[in-house]
Amino acid sequence: GLSQYSSDPRTEWDLSAYSTRDQVLEAVRNLRYKGGNTFTGLALTHVLEQNLKPEAGARLEAEKLVILLTDGKSQDDANLAAQTLKNLGIEIFAIGVKNADEAELKQVASEPLELTVYNVQDFPLLSSLVGRLTRVLCTRIKEKSNKENADIPVNTGPQLSPTDLKISAVTSKSMHLTWSPPPRPPKKYQIVYYPSKGGISKEVILDGALSSLQLSNLTSHTEYLVSVVPIYDTAVGDGLRGVTSTLPLSSPRSLRISELSHNSMRLSWKAAQGATQYLVLCSAAPDGAED
């Protein structure tokens, strides 16, 4: 399976899409490059919620491996998202090209790092990794498959997945989330939220008995992406995702100028709700402009 990402991840094909090597190679040849930002955390969350579930071809008995290929430093919290995958038994290999941040690659990748982290100076040099990476991947799969009674986390459908995410009571600094819990309550929920145009990703862990959350201390007039993921002891349900924008801050209105003299004037306006101070800027109009 393959997903590309920038600020919005895109599934190119699922695990179950092709059944032969030739089909996969043909799909790779026809792949259109997706330029843009580097939201690696969002991409890893997309893989967990969309690509590693039965509907996409994930099998209960199969080992779960994610190979991350990136040429830049993430603009969101990749480590947080990666830790969620690793906590669920999903192994991550990190491959950096050109401007990738090696420290970040080591944070994201699974142990042992000498087997899971790779870095090359340019894209053509990726070919030098193919042989070694193939051997490492196959060996790891065999090692993990030989462990008896291993708990492999997997999504098992609607029984584990909440529905109907609603975002309400939106202000310039806060919003309220509610959702309908799944028939089988999870152990906990992981709620991740971050500005869609870049910024710090934040996470809240909520008890599985709850189904609502107030998000506070947000940035005004900003579009936020929200993800609600149910976590079980040995499985993860489908996540809910939503997007909404906080309101702009209140503005002063009805500016009036009075008491004009040769070197002074009086300004007055209707107050802006919640403002604690005002910044007043004054400059001379350029020559020829209206006074």
N, C-alpha and C positions, 0 to 999 in steps of 0.2 A: 504494500500500500504506500501511497505517497501524498503528502500535503506540502504545499508551498505557503509561505507567509510573508507578510510585510506588516502593515497595521491591522490587516484582517486575514486570518488563515483561510486557505482554500484547499479542499480535498480534490486532488487530481484523479485518483482512483483508489478504491477500497481494497482491502486484503483479498476479497473474493472476486475481484473484477477479472483477473486473468489467471489462466491455469498453465501456461507454458512460458518458457524463457523467451522465445521469439516474440510473443505477445507483449511481454513486459518491455523488451528492448525497443519494439516499435512504438510503444507508448512514450518511452523516454525520448526517442527521436522527435516525436511530435509535440513535446512539451514546450509550452510558451513561457519564457522567463517572466517572473512577477517582480518588478522593481518596487522600491518604496522603503518604508521604515523597517526597524528590526525589533519587533515585539515578540521576543523568544518565549517569554512567560505565557503570553496569550496563545502562542502556537502549541506549546506543550499541553496547555489546558484543552485546546481543541483536539489534540491527538487522544487525550484521555476520554473526553466526552463524546467524540464523534467516531474516531477510527478504531478504538479498542473495545468495540462492543459487538455482540453477535450479529446484529443487522449488517455490520460492515465486514463480517467474515472472521471475527475473532472467535477462536475455539477454546472451550474450557480446558482441554488437555494440552494446549500449546503454550510454549514459553512466550512471554511478552517482552519484545526488544524494541527500543526506539533508537534510531540513529539520527542525531541532530547534525545538520550541515549548515554552518553559518560563516559569513565573512565580515561580521561586525559585532560590536558590543550591544547587548540588549538594551532597549529603551524602557523596559519594565523589569519587574522582579522575576528573572528566570530561575533563580535559586529556589524561591518559594514554590513555584509550580513544579520544578524538578523533584523537590523533596516529597511532594504529594505522590508523584508517580513512584518514586523509589520506596516510599512507605507501603505502597500497595504491591510490592514485589516486581515492579516493572524495571528492567535494566536499561540504562541510558548510556549510549556511546556518543561522544562529542567530537566532531571534526571541525577544526577551524581553518579558514583560508584567509590570506592577506591580513586584514585588519581585525581579525577576531581577537578577543581578549582571553589570553590563555588562563588567567586566574579564574575567569568566569567559567571557562570550559571545565576546569577542574572542580569547581563548585557543583556544576550541573551533572557531571558524569558519575556513574556508579564506581564503587571500588572493585578491583584494584585499578588505580588510575593509569598505571603503566600499560594496561591492556585496553583501556576505554577512552583515552584521550589522544588525539592526533592533531597535528598542526602543520600546514604547508604554506609556502609563500605565494603560490598562485594556483589557479584552477587546473592547468595542465598537469601539475605535479600530483594531483589526486590519484592518477593512474598508478603511481608508485605505492599507494597504500592498499590497492585492491587485494593483492595476494595475501598479505599479512592479515588484513581485516577479515577476509573471508575465513581464513583458518581459525582466527580467534572467535568469531561469531559461532562457527559450527562447533568448536570445542566447548564453548560456554553453554550452548543449547544441549549438547550431549550430557555435560556435567549436571545441569539443572534437571534434565529429564530423568536422570538416574536416581534422583532423590525420591524416596517413597513418601507418600502421604503429604506431598507439598501442597500448601493452600495457594491456589492460583486465583487472584482476584479477577472477577469478571462481572460485567453487567448482565443481569438476568431478566431485564425487561421491566414492564410497568409495575411489578410488585415492589421494585426498589427505587422507583423514580417519582419525585414530587411533580406536581403540575400547577398550572395556572398562576404564574408569577405576576403579582400586581405591585406597581410602584405608585405610591400616593403621597399626599401631604408634602409635595415638593416645595422647598423654599430655596433661598439663595445659598443656604449652608447645610441643608439636611434633606433627607427623603426617608420614607417608610416602606419597607418591603414586607409582603405577605405572600404565602403560597399554600397550596393544599398538600399535606404530607402524603407519602405513599402508603399503601395498605400495610406494609411492614415498616414500622418506624426505624429510622437509621440510628446508629450509635451517636453520630454527630453530623452537623452540616459544616461545610467549609464555604464561607462567603468571601469572594474576592471581588474588589471593585477598584477601578482606575480610570483616569481620563482617557478618552478614545484617541486623543491627538498627542499622547505622550505624557508621562508623569509617573510618579511612584505608585506601584501596586500595593494595596493594603488588604489584609486578610482578617476575618473574624471567624473564630471557631465557636459554634453554637451547639448547645445540647440538642440531641435528636428529638426530644419531646416538644421543642418549641418550633413555631412555624412563622415567626415574624421577627423583624429587626429594624431598629432605627439607626440609620447612618447619619453621623454628625460631623462637624468640622470639615465640610466639603468646600471646594472652591466655587465661587459664584460664577454664573453664566458659562458653565462648562458641561460638555457632554460626558457622561459616565457610562462605562460598560460594567454590568453586574453579572456575576456568576454564582449560582447556588448549587453546590454539589453534595449529595448525600453519601456519607461514608459508613460502611459496615465493617464488621470484623474481618471478613475475607472477600469483600466485594465492594464495588463502587457503582452507584446508580447513575442514570442519565442526569446531567446537570441542566438546570434552568438558566437561561441567559436573557438579559434584558438591557435596554439602553434608554436613558432619559437625560435631560439637561436640567441643571439647577437654574434657578431664576437669576436674572441680573440683579445687582444691588440697586436699591432705590436711588433715584437721581433728584437733585434739587430742581425746582421748576419756577417758571415765571420770573426770570431775572429782570429787575428794574433798575434804571440808573436815574439818580436825581441829585439835587443840590450841586450842580456843576459850577465850578469856578475855574480860574486860569491854571490852578495846579492841584485840584482835588475833585472828587466825585463820591457820591454815596451809592453803594450797591445794596439791593435787598432781594430776597428770593423766598420761595416756599420751602420749608425744611424737607430734607430727605430722611425718611424713616430709618432709624437705627444708626444714623451718622453720628460719630463722636467728635469729628473735626472737619473743617473745610480747608481746602487749599485754593487760594485765589491767585490767579496768574494775570498779570497785566503787561501789555507791551504796546509801544507806539505803532500805529498803523503805517504800512509802507507808503512811500510817496505816491500820490495819485489815488490811493484807496479811500473809501468812504470813512469819515471820522467815526 
